[in-house]
């Protein structure tokens, strides 16, 4: 990870951002002390195959006991409300 002084960032913003865009992480320093990190944004796939999604989400399901407890705390529904 490269260090870039705040003054260099101010004077050469475009070139520093081009370095980050190309994949480099840059630590911004003030008086030699690191104060921030610029990192490339990780791109996400626009489509996730179903099998990958299920594998990623399956172990993060809501706790069934929590769902039951929430139903007990608020047993009423809004199904009987009339639209305004």
C-alpha positions, 0 to 999 in steps of 0.5 A: 500500500502506497502512502500519499501526503495530503498535499500530493492528493490535493495537487494531483488528485486525478493521478492518485485516483487513477492509481486507485482505479487501477487497483492500488490501495493508497494511504493518505497521510498528514504530517507523516501520520496515516489518516485515511485509506483510498481503495478501489470499489469492489465490483459486484456481479449483477446476476448471482446464480440461484445455487450461489445465492442459496449457499450464501444465504442458507446459514443466515436465516432468521432464528425461528424462535425470534419469529415466534417471539415477535408474533407473540409480542404483536399478534395483531395484523393490519389485514383488517385496516381499510385504506384511507 
